[in-house]
């Protein structure tokens, strides 16, 4: 039976209709008391993830995702339904939000000082994000940085960390008490699991932070830490390439990213030791930011 739920994730809220038990169970595990039955709340976005009807529901069960009655994606197999919803929430914000400049990037903070971590798939970004968030850093987002226009201020949009393939076993070994979703097998990203950040991040989900650094991480097995400082032009172009709404906001996005790049340190790093990276971030960026 389909039921309606409310998910309060500052600065956005979602109403979610679903008839899929796996989705409900994972939402409860990952989001805790931020997830509840919908009563009189008015959400920013109305989402739905439902079982496909008809013969398909018996032969090869699938899930369908809707945002405000629009179905932007083809159905996926039912066992991927929670990951489908998480990706759908990302798409919803990235496709509709124009109040902030949005960068496809993890963002974590120590106190009120934040670092952006833009990176392509396979770079080890989410593994690094998981490690930092479970070792004294505050997660603002694993997927998108929301920057207030013409400032270096980032607004948290706390969500679970999306881990893929071999990173899943690494995370389960490093964080045995972590709150994990079920594994979605054989997605377009491979096997995928979602990990809730520690309570520190949830408790501070309305607390902004000021950007002091940009780091493009690259994991390389059997390679010592290598650090390269990027010039302002390189940093700017990298941010533009990772901006979801640059072409929409245009002048506002240009001036915002210019202000960010001119006011922070920018590095590309290659590493195989998470603790070593954390030490570099704290001593060379946070302390001098």
N, C-alpha and C positions, 0 to 999 in steps of 0.2 A: 504494500500500500504506500502511495506517495505521501510524504510529509514535508512540511516547510520548516526551515531552520534559519537562524540568524547568526552571522559571523561578524564580530566587531573587530576590525583590524585597522586601527588608526593609520592613515587618515581616511580610510575607506571602509564601508560596511557592505555586506553582501547578504541577500536572501538566497537561500539554496533549497530548491525542491529536488528531492531524490526518493527513489524507491529501491536503492541499492544498499544492502546491509553493510558491505565493505566500505562504502563511502562514509556512512554514518559512524562506523566504528573508528575509522582512521581520523576523521575530523575530531572526534572526541579525544582520541589519544594525543594528537598533535597540538590541538588548540585549547584543550581543557575547558575552563569555564567561560572562555570567549565564544564558545559554540553552544547554542541553546535553541530550544524550540521557538519558532517565530510566534509572537503574540501581536502587539500593536506597533512594533518597530517599523520605521520606514528606512529601507536600505538605499545606498547609492546605486547599486547594481542588482538586478534580478537574474540569477543564474539557475540552471537546471541541468542535472545529469541523470538520465533515465535509461532504463532497459529498453532496447528495441522491441517493438511489438511484432506480432505475426509469427510465421513459421521460423524466421530467423532466430527468435528467442528460444527455440527448442534445439535447433541444429548447431548454431554457432552464436551463442549469446553475445550481444554487443551493447555498448553504452553510447548514448548520444548526448552531446553537450549543446546547450542553448544559452545565449546571453540576450536578455530582453526580447525573446521570441526568435532571435536570429540564430541559425545554426551555421557557424563559421567553418566547422571542420567535419570531415567524414567520420562516421562512427568508428570506435575502436573496440577491441575485444573486452569483455566484461571485467576480466581480471586487471585491466589497466585503468579502471574507472576513476580511482582516486587520483592517480597521476594525471589523468585527463582533466579532472576538475582543477588541479593545481596549475597545470599549463593554461587552462582556460581562464583562470583568474589573472595570470600574468598577461595574457593576450588582451583581456578586457581593459585592464589599466593602461597598458602600452598603447592600445588603439584609441582610447577615449580621453585620456588625461592631458590637459593643456595648461593646468595651473602651475606645473613644475617642469623644469627641464629634466628629462628622464634619461639616465645613462644605463645601458646594459652592463651592470657591474655589481659585484658584492661591495658592501661598505660596512666597516667595523670601526668601533671607537674605543679609546681609552679615555675615561672621563668625558670631556666635551670635545676631544680632538679625534677627528675621523680620517680614515684613509680609504680611497677608492681602489678596488681591485678589478679592473676590466680585463677580461681574458676570453679567448675562444674556447670551445669545447676541447677537452683533452689536455688542458693546461694544468690541471690540478687545483683550479681555483676553489672549487667547493670543498675539497679535502682540507685545504688551508683554512677556508672559512670555518669549517667544523672544528678544526683544531684550535683556532684562536678563540672562537666563541665559547669553548669549553675550558679555556685557560685564561680567564680574566678579562677578555675583551667583550664588548657589547655589540651584538649583531643588530645592525639597522636593516639590512636586507642581504639576501644571497643572490638576488637576480636583478634588482633595479634600484638605482640611487635617485631619490627625488630631491632635486636641488631647487631651492627658492630662487626665482629669477633675480639676476644681478646681485647675487650674494655668493658666499661659499658655504652657506648653511644647508645641511642635509636633514630632511625629515625622515624619521624611521617609518618603514613599512615592513614590520617584522613578520616573517614567514618561515616555514621550514627550509632546511638546506637540502637541495636535491643532489643525491650522490649516485654515481653510476659505476657499474661493472666492478672492477677490482677495488674501487674505493669503498664499496659496501662492506666488505670483510675487514678492511683497514679500520673503518669507523666503528664497527661493532666490537673490534678488539680494543680500540682506544677508549671507547665510551660504553662500557658494558651496561651502564645504568641509563643509557640514552633512551629517549622515546622515539621509536622508529615506526614508520608505516609498514604495511605489507610491501613485498617486492613486486613491482610490475615487470614481468618478463618480456623480453624481445620487443621492446619499443624501438622507435627510430633512433633512440639514444643508447640502445642496449638494455640491460637490466637496470632498473631505477628504483631507488628507495628515498623516502623523505625522513629527515631527522629534525625533531623540534629543538630549537636552541634552548639553553638553560634559562632558568627563571629570571636571571638578571636582565636579559634582553626583553622579556615580556613585561617586567615591572617598569621598564623605562621606555616603553613603546611610544610615548608622547614626547620624549626628551630629545631635542635637536642636538646636532653636533656641528662643529666647524671643520671644514676640510683643511688638512695640513700636508697631505701627501697623496700621490697617485702611484700605484705600483702595479706593473704588468707582470704577473707571476708565470713561470714556466717550470714545471716539474721535469727533471731529467734524472733517471736512475744512474747511480754511481758517479754523480757529478757534484763537486764541491760548490759551495755558494759563490756565484759570480754576479756582480752588481754593475749595472751600466746606468749612468745618469743621462736622461734624455734632455735635449734642448726644448725650448718652449714650442717651437714649430712642430717637432715630432709629437710632443705631448698633446698639443691642440688637435692635430689631425687624427690621432688615435682616439681621442674623446669624440670627435665628430663621427667617426666610423662606428662608434658604439652608442650613439645617441638615437633613441627611438623616435623622438618628435622634433628633430632638428629642422627638417624641411617644413614643418608646420609653424614653429615658433620663429624661425629665421633670425631676424635681428636680435630678438630677445635671447635666443639660444646662443648666437654668436657672442654677444656681449657677456653673457653668463659664463660660458666656457673660457672666454679670454680672461675674465677675472679670476676664475679658478686656476687656470694654468699659470698665470703670472704670479699668483700668491702662494703656490705650494711647490714642494720638491717632487720631481717625477723620475721614476726609476723603472728599468726592466731588470728582472732578476731570474737567474736559473739556479735551481736548488734540488736537493734530495733529502733535506733535513728540516722538518717543520719547526723544531725548537730553535734552530739556528736562524731561520727566517724571523721568528717572533722576536728574538734578541735584536736583530738588525732593525726591525720596525720600531721597537721601543727606544733603542739607544740613539738611532740616527734620524728618525723622523718625528716620533712623538715628543721626545725630550727637547728637540730644537724647533718644534712647530709653534 
